[in-house]
């Protein structure tokens, strides 16, 4: 049975004037969201460190873990890091460029910190970005190997903590294809490396560019067909739902893809509102009703 949950990461209702998206004033407090997720009677919750967190102390994180336990909400994963490569536009062409040695070690250290916190909070999984690297990038093979070796290092560290590492199809550089994801999974080749399928972040998908426009030349649903057999977690992106049905993505088709491979994991609602005429919380409530109905049929 697919378990339905929600990502506890939501911008404040009004459009904030703060330019830094990591500024804590831009995010709703996660304790408030946990209680709301419980009120929707969902099955689990997941987090993006440290958006909506009041601080990073172990005492505070313990209090969040206790609140989740009191609400009967297992923690599905902690989202950490922003990938092991950078994006740059050179002469109008998006390419990947390497992190400096210092930047890479800092990125790996941040992931390891997230793994430690996942173990502390009894979360079985951490979420890491991974996507496509344009072949036009300078030293493409070396860039790719740097990314793979970084995944392997954090997987080996996580294995000692009893934590899984989830590859999330979200671009540090460009949105991936199914082949990109399969190649990363194959090349990393670690027992505790798994796949978190994001329904909205594929090459050609309406969510990848936040435009609502699908590239007709690319069947991004096929990328889900390719990768669904490897998925152990699904991030169900919700964009336009005020009609009661998600308008950017075809969830009837997505759920059929998951059922075809007998998917039996978690599905977490991830709200990235685009022009809804209802409040964000009302929109998520509509998504809960909508996805529950589809999962029940």
C-alpha positions, -999 to 999 in steps of 0.1 A, spaced: 0 0 0 13 34 -9 16 56 22 7 93 18 26 120 36 37 156 32 69 176 31 71 200 60 86 229 40 64 258 30 71 295 23 52 321 44 18 329 29 27 364 19 54 371 -6 84 378 16 107 407 9 138 387 20 160 378 -10 177 348 6 155 317 3 174 301 32 164 330 56 143 314 83 118 342 81 108 329 47 95 296 60 67 284 82 77 268 114 79 231 110 62 223 143 32 241 130 33 221 98 38 188 116 5 195 136 -13 204 103 0 172 86 -14 153 116 -47 171 112 -49 159 76 -44 124 90 -14 116 68 10 88 73 44 104 74 64 137 73 97 146 57 120 177 61 145 199 43 173 208 67 172 236 79 142 253 64 116 262 90 138 249 118 142 273 147 178 263 154 202 234 149 206 223 186 202 186 194 177 196 221 155 213 196 158 185 170 149 160 197 118 180 204 108 178 168 114 140 168 92 137 199 65 158 183 65 136 153 63 105 176 34 121 195 16 128 162 22 92 150 42 105 120 73 86 110 100 108 95 105 97 59 137 115 51 159 146 58 168 166 27 204 178 28 229 195 6 226 210 -29 247 186 -49 284 180 -57 287 202 -88 278 238 -98 258 252 -127 271 280 -149 259 297 -181 287 303 -206 279 320 -239 243 311 -234 250 274 -228 243 258 -194 273 237 -183 286 220 -152 317 233 -134 335 217 -105 333 228 -70 366 240 -56 383 215 -33 372 235 -3 336 238 -16 334 201 -23 347 191 11 322 215 27 294 200 7 304 165 17 307 176 53 272 191 52 258 158 39 276 138 66 262 162 92 227 155 78 234 118 79 243 121 116 211 140 123 190 115 103 204 87 126 197 109 157 161 116 146 154 80 135 150 90 98 160 61 76 170 82 46 187 114 35 178 131 2 206 143 -22 203 162 -55 216 145 -86 208 152 -123 222 156 -157 255 172 -167 257 186 -202 282 168 -225 294 203 -235 308 208 -200 346 211 -199 362 178 -187 328 161 -186 342 127 -177 361 141 -148 331 161 -136 310 130 -137 335 109 -118 338 137 -91 301 135 -85 301 97 -84 330 95 -60 313 121 -38 281 100 -37 302 69 -29 319 86 0 287 98 16 271 64 10 300 46 27 297 70 57 259 66 59 262 28 58 281 29 91 252 49 106 225 25 92 211 53 70 201 51 33 211 77 7 184 87 -17 192 101 -52 167 128 -59 162 137 -96 167 174 -91 194 193 -109 224 210 -95 230 216 -133 202 205 -156 170 184 -151 178 148 -157 165 122 -181 158 86 -170 191 75 -185 209 101 -163 194 87 -132 200 50 -142 236 58 -149 242 75 -115 226 45 -97 247 21 -117 280 40 -113 276 47 -76 269 10 -70 263 11 -32 238 -12 -14 224 18 6 220 40 -24 184 43 -36 162 65 -57 137 92 -47 114 98 -77 103 135 -80 73 136 -103 80 172 -113 117 176 -120 125 159 -153 139 172 -185 109 186 -205 86 186 -175 65 217 -167 79 219 -132 116 219 -141 114 254 -154 84 264 -132 66 275 -164 37 251 -165 47 243 -201 56 208 -212 82 203 -240 61 182 -265 93 167 -279 101 150 -246 80 123 -229 91 129 -194 66 104 -181 88 78 -199 116 88 -175 94 78 -146 86 44 -164 124 39 -166 132 47 -130 101 37 -111 114 1 -106 143 16 -85 122 41 -65 117 36 -28 102 71 -22 81 95 -43 79 132 -41 45 142 -54 49 177 -67 17 199 -66 16 231 -86 -19 241 -97 -46 224 -77 -73 250 -69 -97 232 -92 -94 201 -70 -71 184 -96 -34 189 -102 -32 207 -136 5 206 -144 10 168 -139 -11 138 -149 -13 119 -116 -37 93 -130 -8 83 -154 19 86 -127 0 64 -102 -5 38 -130 32 38 -136 38 32 -99 13 4 -97 27 -13 -128 60 -19 -108 40 -28 -76 54 3 -58 48 0 -21 66 29 -6 60 65 6 45 93 -15 50 127 0 32 158 -12 56 187 -21 37 219 -27 52 245 -51 22 266 -57 17 283 -90 -12 308 -92 -37 290 -70 -67 311 -59 -67 295 -25 -42 297 4 -12 273 4 -26 252 32 -60 250 15 -42 239 -17 -23 212 1 -56 200 17 -70 198 -18 -40 177 -29 -45 154 1 -81 147 -10 -72 144 -47 -43 119 -42 -62 99 -16 -90 94 -41 -66 83 -69 -47 59 -45 -80 44 -34 -93 36 -69 
